[in-house]
Amino acid sequence: MTVKLVKSLIGVKKDQIATAHALGLKKVGDVTTQPDNASTKGKVAKIIHLVEVSEA
């Protein structure tokens, strides 16, 4: 699963910023590959409005 941060973290709740950082996303355009498991899907669901996800 590839996750890309497409919107800024400015003005977002602190817990959502922490979730993005836990996924390795710090600034717009950052891309990271994550394992396709329930834990990762839960993190992505929390910040789905900020990221693009591709199942690759």
Rosetta constraint file for C-alpha pairs under 8 A:
AtomPair CA 1 CA 33 HARMONIC 5.71 0.50
AtomPair CA 1 CA 34 HARMONIC 5.34 0.50
AtomPair CA 1 CA 35 HARMONIC 6.14 0.50
AtomPair CA 1 CA 36 HARMONIC 5.66 0.50
AtomPair CA 1 CA 53 HARMONIC 6.97 0.50
AtomPair CA 1 CA 54 HARMONIC 5.94 0.50
AtomPair CA 1 CA 55 HARMONIC 4.69 0.50
AtomPair CA 1 CA 56 HARMONIC 5.44 0.50
AtomPair CA 2 CA 31 HARMONIC 6.93 0.50
AtomPair CA 2 CA 32 HARMONIC 5.75 0.50
AtomPair CA 2 CA 33 HARMONIC 4.46 0.50
AtomPair CA 2 CA 34 HARMONIC 6.19 0.50
AtomPair CA 2 CA 53 HARMONIC 5.75 0.50
AtomPair CA 2 CA 54 HARMONIC 5.26 0.50
AtomPair CA 2 CA 55 HARMONIC 6.40 0.50
AtomPair CA 2 CA 56 HARMONIC 6.52 0.50
AtomPair CA 3 CA 31 HARMONIC 5.68 0.50
AtomPair CA 3 CA 32 HARMONIC 5.43 0.50
AtomPair CA 3 CA 33 HARMONIC 6.30 0.50
AtomPair CA 3 CA 34 HARMONIC 7.31 0.50
AtomPair CA 3 CA 51 HARMONIC 6.54 0.50
AtomPair CA 3 CA 52 HARMONIC 5.85 0.50
AtomPair CA 3 CA 53 HARMONIC 4.73 0.50
AtomPair CA 3 CA 54 HARMONIC 6.66 0.50
AtomPair CA 4 CA 25 HARMONIC 7.58 0.50
AtomPair CA 4 CA 29 HARMONIC 6.27 0.50
AtomPair CA 4 CA 30 HARMONIC 5.69 0.50
AtomPair CA 4 CA 31 HARMONIC 4.36 0.50
AtomPair CA 4 CA 32 HARMONIC 6.56 0.50
AtomPair CA 4 CA 51 HARMONIC 5.41 0.50
AtomPair CA 4 CA 52 HARMONIC 5.20 0.50
AtomPair CA 4 CA 53 HARMONIC 6.51 0.50
AtomPair CA 5 CA 25 HARMONIC 6.37 0.50
AtomPair CA 5 CA 27 HARMONIC 7.05 0.50
AtomPair CA 5 CA 28 HARMONIC 5.21 0.50
AtomPair CA 5 CA 29 HARMONIC 5.43 0.50
AtomPair CA 5 CA 30 HARMONIC 5.62 0.50
AtomPair CA 5 CA 31 HARMONIC 6.68 0.50
AtomPair CA 5 CA 50 HARMONIC 6.07 0.50
AtomPair CA 5 CA 51 HARMONIC 4.51 0.50
AtomPair CA 5 CA 52 HARMONIC 6.56 0.50
AtomPair CA 6 CA 28 HARMONIC 5.43 0.50
AtomPair CA 6 CA 29 HARMONIC 5.91 0.50
AtomPair CA 6 CA 50 HARMONIC 5.85 0.50
AtomPair CA 6 CA 51 HARMONIC 5.29 0.50
AtomPair CA 6 CA 52 HARMONIC 6.65 0.50
AtomPair CA 7 CA 28 HARMONIC 6.00 0.50
AtomPair CA 7 CA 50 HARMONIC 4.95 0.50
AtomPair CA 7 CA 51 HARMONIC 6.86 0.50
AtomPair CA 8 CA 27 HARMONIC 6.95 0.50
AtomPair CA 8 CA 28 HARMONIC 5.80 0.50
AtomPair CA 8 CA 50 HARMONIC 7.32 0.50
AtomPair CA 9 CA 17 HARMONIC 6.27 0.50
AtomPair CA 9 CA 27 HARMONIC 7.60 0.50
AtomPair CA 9 CA 50 HARMONIC 7.90 0.50
AtomPair CA 12 CA 16 HARMONIC 6.57 0.50
AtomPair CA 12 CA 17 HARMONIC 6.68 0.50
AtomPair CA 13 CA 17 HARMONIC 6.46 0.50
AtomPair CA 14 CA 18 HARMONIC 6.20 0.50
AtomPair CA 15 CA 19 HARMONIC 6.19 0.50
AtomPair CA 16 CA 20 HARMONIC 6.24 0.50
AtomPair CA 16 CA 46 HARMONIC 6.91 0.50
AtomPair CA 16 CA 47 HARMONIC 6.23 0.50
AtomPair CA 17 CA 21 HARMONIC 6.24 0.50
AtomPair CA 18 CA 22 HARMONIC 6.08 0.50
AtomPair CA 19 CA 23 HARMONIC 6.41 0.50
AtomPair CA 19 CA 43 HARMONIC 6.26 0.50
AtomPair CA 19 CA 46 HARMONIC 7.72 0.50
AtomPair CA 19 CA 47 HARMONIC 7.50 0.50
AtomPair CA 20 CA 24 HARMONIC 6.46 0.50
AtomPair CA 20 CA 25 HARMONIC 5.17 0.50
AtomPair CA 20 CA 26 HARMONIC 6.87 0.50
AtomPair CA 20 CA 43 HARMONIC 8.00 0.50
AtomPair CA 20 CA 47 HARMONIC 7.28 0.50
AtomPair CA 21 CA 25 HARMONIC 5.09 0.50
AtomPair CA 21 CA 26 HARMONIC 5.76 0.50
AtomPair CA 23 CA 32 HARMONIC 7.39 0.50
AtomPair CA 23 CA 34 HARMONIC 7.59 0.50
AtomPair CA 23 CA 43 HARMONIC 7.80 0.50
AtomPair CA 24 CA 32 HARMONIC 6.53 0.50
AtomPair CA 25 CA 30 HARMONIC 5.61 0.50
AtomPair CA 25 CA 31 HARMONIC 6.97 0.50
AtomPair CA 25 CA 32 HARMONIC 7.22 0.50
AtomPair CA 26 CA 30 HARMONIC 6.78 0.50
AtomPair CA 34 CA 40 HARMONIC 7.03 0.50
AtomPair CA 35 CA 40 HARMONIC 6.86 0.50
AtomPair CA 36 CA 40 HARMONIC 6.54 0.50
AtomPair CA 36 CA 41 HARMONIC 7.14 0.50
AtomPair CA 37 CA 41 HARMONIC 6.26 0.50
AtomPair CA 38 CA 42 HARMONIC 6.14 0.50
AtomPair CA 39 CA 43 HARMONIC 6.48 0.50
AtomPair CA 40 CA 44 HARMONIC 6.18 0.50
AtomPair CA 41 CA 45 HARMONIC 6.03 0.50
AtomPair CA 42 CA 46 HARMONIC 6.42 0.50
AtomPair CA 43 CA 47 HARMONIC 6.85 0.50
AtomPair CA 44 CA 48 HARMONIC 5.51 0.50
AtomPair CA 44 CA 51 HARMONIC 7.75 0.50
AtomPair CA 47 CA 51 HARMONIC 6.68 0.50
AtomPair CA 48 CA 52 HARMONIC 7.34 0.50
